[in-house]
Amino acid sequence: MKPAFFYAAGTAYLANMMIPVLEGLNVFSLSLDGQFRVGGVVLVSPPPAKTGTVLGVNGRNASWTLEPSGDPFPSMLDPELWDRREIISYPAAFLHIGACIDYGCARMIEKVQSLKPGQHWACGGYSQGAAVCSALWNNYGLKPGTSGPLADYRDRWLGFVGFGNPARQINHRGVDGDFGTWSGSWFDTDIHTGCGGAFPATGPHRRLTDCPDEWVEFTNPGDVFSSHGNSTTEQNWTQAIDFALGSFDAVEFATAVLNNSLVPTVEVAARMLFADKVGLDPFEAVGNNYFVDGNGMCFPFPGGGHTTYPMWPPCDADGVVPVIEVDGGDGFNYYAPDGKTCYQLAIEFLDGLAKPFQTAPIVLPPTQSVGWSTTLVPPAA
């Protein structure tokens, strides 16, 4: 029986994360679909949306504006290998991303519980969608030795792919490094190992532990959610995210704001996500990415490393993304993938998991020609 694939997109990071600054009553606002504001003043705006071509496998390409809600990844899997390829929708949350993750988990569990008897399944997600799947592992019985509604479906689970997972296990990439070994820091570009997701190490929405090889993670330099180290700035960023998750300690948070350590960190992360000027080299891990899509169209797109996965390959062990420089004709250089993109590698991995379950075609025996025949019957005695 062909397996099913369930995918959670990164919709909830479209929500604004409001950080009130007691001193001066300024407000920082971040949103992955749009703008960075301070005190209500727009400092950074995204470029107008363009529809680019995301390269798939065997010609199964997809058109996408790179807005999270339109993620085409599930549809790019081989339809001959999968019984179901479904995206899990869940609403954005304001100042309580944790509740949004929990809702996404409930939707994902409903899908898994709707499987046919004996049917296998896999899951995946981008950004907060990857965090939804991570919560299934941590809290709902997917992880061996734990209990929950997915415990009875654990032996039918095939694997996971995640892009920019804020709950990524420290140093974990999966499958013996077939899809990259880099696990560095978005803040300190000299650090290439020892890092993980920006979610806290404890609590209901904690970073992952004990992930198997079939749990595959993609992370690239400049991803403020999945390439997170131990610097003071990065730990302050985790505290800000903990606030957005809804699981923060109010006293600690207020102290951080009053000490003026939290807000500058949020601004640093925002500048990483949304370029405040154009022409920045994407390998500096800041600001705009300068993509060349599958049809050769050049376009800039914000998000730092967090939005590179559909368009670029994984970086090497030193944090260098293999790309080919292209003159965009507008005074800027753009970058085409030099090798398979993260999306292409993930598709091949998942399709490889599904292939053993492909229903073998029924081959009919060749039709034999029937000719005339004569049977001689001896006369009765």
C-alpha positions in Angstrom: 0.0 0.0 0.0 1.3 3.4 -0.9 2.2 5.7 2.1 0.9 9.1 2.9 2.8 12.4 3.5 1.6 15.2 5.7 3.3 18.6 5.6 3.0 21.7 7.8 3.9 25.0 6.2 5.4 27.9 8.0 2.2 29.9 8.2 2.4 31.0 11.8 5.5 33.1 11.3 3.4 35.4 9.3 2.1 36.6 12.6 3.7 39.7 14.1 5.9 39.2 17.2 5.4 42.3 19.2 8.1 43.1 21.8 7.1 46.1 24.0 10.0 48.2 25.1 9.3 49.8 28.4 11.8 52.5 27.9 10.2 54.9 25.4 7.3 52.6 24.8 8.6 51.7 21.4 7.3 48.5 19.7 9.3 46.2 17.5 7.2 44.3 15.0 8.5 41.4 12.9 6.5 39.5 10.2 7.9 37.1 7.7 5.5 38.2 5.1 6.3 41.8 5.3 7.8 44.5 7.4 10.0 45.4 10.3 8.7 48.3 12.3 10.0 50.3 15.3 7.5 52.4 17.1 5.0 51.9 14.2 7.5 53.3 11.7 8.2 50.9 8.8 12.0 50.5 8.5 12.1 47.6 6.1 9.6 46.4 3.5 9.8 43.4 1.3 10.1 43.6 -2.5 6.9 43.2 -4.5 6.0 39.5 -4.8 7.2 37.6 -7.8 6.2 34.1 -8.9 9.4 32.1 -9.2 10.0 28.5 -10.4 11.1 26.1 -7.8 13.1 23.1 -9.2 11.7 19.7 -8.5 12.7 16.2 -9.6 12.0 14.7 -13.0 10.5 17.9 -14.3 8.0 18.3 -11.4 8.7 22.0 -10.9 6.4 24.4 -9.1 5.5 28.1 -9.2 5.7 29.9 -5.9 6.0 33.4 -4.5 7.9 32.0 -1.5 5.1 33.1 0.8 4.8 30.3 3.4 1.1 29.7 2.9 1.7 28.7 -0.8 4.5 26.2 -0.1 4.2 23.6 -3.0 6.6 21.1 -1.5 4.1 18.2 -0.9 2.8 18.5 -4.5 6.3 18.0 -5.8 6.6 14.5 -4.5 6.1 11.7 -7.0 2.3 11.1 -7.3 3.0 7.5 -8.4 4.6 6.7 -5.1 2.3 8.4 -2.6 -1.4 7.7 -1.8 -1.8 11.1 -0.2 0.3 14.3 -0.3 -1.4 16.8 2.0 -0.6 20.1 3.5 -1.8 20.8 7.1 -3.3 24.2 7.5 -3.4 26.0 10.8 -4.0 29.6 11.8 -1.4 32.2 12.6 -1.1 33.2 16.3 -0.4 36.6 17.8 2.0 36.5 20.7 1.3 32.9 21.4 3.1 30.7 18.8 2.9 27.8 21.2 -0.8 27.7 20.9 -0.6 27.7 17.1 1.9 24.8 17.2 -0.5 22.8 19.5 -3.3 23.4 17.0 -1.1 22.3 14.2 -0.3 19.1 16.1 -4.0 18.4 16.6 -4.6 18.7 12.9 -1.6 16.5 12.1 -2.8 13.8 14.5 -6.2 13.8 12.9 -4.6 13.1 9.5 -2.4 10.3 10.9 -5.4 8.7 12.6 -7.3 8.8 9.3 -4.7 6.5 7.7 -5.9 3.2 6.2 -5.2 0.1 8.3 -1.5 -0.8 7.9 -0.7 2.3 5.9 2.7 3.9 6.4 3.3 7.7 6.6 5.9 10.4 6.7 5.8 14.1 7.7 7.7 17.3 7.1 7.5 21.0 7.6 9.0 24.4 7.0 9.9 26.8 9.8 7.1 26.6 12.4 5.6 23.7 10.4 8.8 21.8 11.2 8.2 22.8 14.9 4.8 21.2 14.7 6.3 17.9 13.6 9.0 18.3 16.4 6.2 18.6 19.0 4.7 15.4 17.7 8.1 13.7 18.4 8.5 15.3 21.8 5.0 15.3 23.2 2.6 13.0 21.3 4.1 9.5 21.3 6.1 9.6 18.0 9.4 9.3 19.9 10.3 5.7 21.1 9.7 5.2 24.8 7.0 7.9 25.0 3.3 7.6 25.1 0.6 9.6 23.3 -1.9 9.3 20.4 0.8 8.6 17.8 2.4 5.7 19.8 0.2 3.2 17.9 1.3 4.7 14.5 5.1 4.9 15.4 6.0 1.6 13.7 4.4 2.9 10.4 6.3 6.2 10.5 8.9 6.4 7.7 10.7 9.7 8.3 10.7 13.5 8.4 12.2 16.4 6.4 12.4 19.9 7.9 13.6 23.2 6.6 14.6 25.9 9.1 13.3 24.1 12.1 13.5 26.2 15.3 13.4 23.0 17.3 16.3 21.4 15.5 18.4 19.1 17.7 21.9 20.4 18.3 24.3 19.1 15.5 21.6 16.9 14.0 21.1 16.7 10.2 20.2 13.1 9.7 21.2 10.2 7.3 24.9 10.3 8.1 25.4 13.8 6.6 24.1 12.9 3.2 22.3 16.3 3.1 25.0 18.3 4.8 26.9 18.4 8.1 27.1 22.1 8.8 25.5 23.1 12.1 26.8 26.6 12.7 25.6 29.9 14.0 23.6 32.7 12.3 25.3 35.3 14.5 29.0 34.1 14.6 29.8 33.0 11.0 33.1 31.5 12.2 31.2 28.8 14.1 30.3 25.8 12.0 29.3 23.1 14.5 27.6 22.7 17.9 24.4 24.7 17.1 20.7 23.9 16.8 17.3 25.4 16.8 16.4 28.7 18.5 13.7 27.2 20.7 14.5 26.7 24.4 16.0 23.5 25.7 13.2 22.9 28.1 9.4 23.3 28.2 6.6 22.0 26.0 8.1 23.5 22.8 11.7 22.5 23.4 14.5 21.6 21.1 14.6 18.0 19.9 16.7 15.2 21.3 17.5 11.6 20.2 16.4 12.0 16.6 17.1 9.1 14.3 18.8 9.1 10.9 15.5 9.2 9.1 14.8 12.6 10.8 16.4 14.9 8.2 17.0 18.6 8.8 18.1 21.3 6.4 19.7 24.4 7.8 21.8 27.1 6.2 23.9 30.1 7.4 21.9 33.1 8.3 18.8 31.2 9.5 18.0 32.8 12.8 15.6 30.0 13.7 17.6 26.8 12.9 21.3 27.8 13.1 21.4 29.0 16.7 24.5 29.1 18.9 25.4 30.1 22.5 26.4 33.7 22.2 24.7 36.2 24.5 22.8 37.7 21.5 21.5 34.2 20.5 20.5 33.4 24.0 18.6 36.7 24.2 16.9 35.7 20.9 15.8 32.4 22.4 14.3 34.4 25.3 12.4 36.6 22.8 11.1 33.5 21.0 10.1 31.9 24.4 8.0 35.0 25.0 6.3 34.5 21.6 5.7 30.9 22.4 3.8 31.9 25.5 6.0 29.9 27.9 8.3 32.7 29.2 9.1 33.7 32.8 7.5 37.2 33.1 10.1 38.4 35.7 13.0 37.2 33.6 11.5 38.8 30.5 10.8 42.2 32.2 14.4 42.2 33.6 15.8 41.5 30.2 13.8 44.4 28.7 14.8 46.8 31.5 18.4 45.8 31.1 18.2 46.7 27.5 19.6 43.3 26.4 16.5 41.9 24.6 15.4 44.6 22.3 18.7 45.1 20.5 18.8 41.4 19.9 15.4 41.5 18.3 16.7 44.2 16.0 19.8 42.2 15.1 17.6 39.2 14.2 15.2 41.4 12.2 18.0 42.9 10.2 19.0 39.4 9.4 15.5 38.5 8.2 14.8 41.8 6.3 17.5 43.7 4.5 17.7 47.3 5.4 19.7 48.0 2.2 20.2 46.2 -1.1 23.4 44.8 -2.6 24.5 42.8 0.4 26.4 39.6 -0.4 24.2 36.7 0.7 27.2 34.8 2.0 27.5 37.5 4.6 24.4 35.9 6.0 22.4 39.1 6.2 19.5 40.7 4.4 18.2 39.9 1.0 18.9 36.7 -0.9 19.5 37.2 -4.6 17.9 34.2 -6.3 18.0 32.8 -9.8 14.9 30.6 -10.2 14.4 27.5 -12.3 13.6 29.5 -15.4 16.5 31.9 -15.0 14.5 34.8 -13.5 16.5 37.0 -11.0 14.8 38.3 -8.0 15.7 39.4 -4.4 13.8 38.0 -1.5 14.2 38.7 2.3 14.6 36.2 5.0 18.4 35.5 5.2 19.2 31.9 5.4 15.7 31.0 6.4 14.3 31.3 2.9 17.1 29.7 0.9 15.9 26.1 1.0 13.6 26.0 -2.1 16.2 27.8 -4.2 19.7 26.8 -3.1 21.6 23.7 -2.1 22.7 22.9 1.4 26.0 24.7 2.4 29.2 22.8 2.8 31.0 22.0 6.1 32.4 25.6 6.1 29.1 27.3 5.6 29.5 28.1 1.9 26.5 27.6 -0.2 27.4 26.2 -3.7 26.0 28.7 -6.2 26.8 30.2 -9.6 27.0 33.9 -9.9 24.8 35.6 -12.5 24.8 39.2 -13.6 21.2 40.4 -13.1 21.6 43.3 -15.5 20.5 45.7 -12.7 23.8 46.3 -11.0 23.5 43.3 -8.7 24.8 39.8 -8.8 22.3 36.9 -8.4 23.0 33.3 -7.5 21.8 30.1 -9.2 22.1 26.7 -7.5 25.3 24.8 -8.3 23.9 21.3 -7.6 20.6 20.0 -6.2 18.6 22.3 -4.0 17.5 21.4 -0.5 14.0 20.9 -1.8 15.2 18.5 -4.5 17.3 16.5 -2.1 14.4 16.3 0.3 12.0 15.1 -2.4 14.5 12.4 -3.5 14.8 11.2 0.2 11.1 11.0 0.7 10.4 9.3 -2.6 13.1 6.8 -1.7 11.2 6.0 1.5 8.0 5.5 -0.4 9.3 3.4 -3.3 9.4 0.0 -1.5 5.6 0.4 -0.9 4.8 1.0 -4.6 2.2 -1.4 -5.8 3.7 -3.8 -8.3 1.9 -3.7 -11.7 -0.3 -6.7 -12.5 1.3 -8.4 -15.5 -1.2 -10.6 -17.5 0.2 -13.7 -19.2 0.5 -13.4 -22.9 -2.6 -14.4 -24.8 -2.1 -17.7 -26.7 -3.5 -18.2 -30.1 -6.1 -21.0 -30.3 -6.2 -22.8 -33.6 -8.2 -25.7 -35.0 -7.5 -29.2 -33.6 -8.8 -32.6 -34.4 -9.3 -35.4 -31.9 -9.5 -38.9 -33.1 -11.8 -41.1 -31.1 -11.4 -44.8 -31.6 -14.6 -46.7 -32.6 -16.4 -48.6 -30.0 -15.5 -52.2 -29.7 
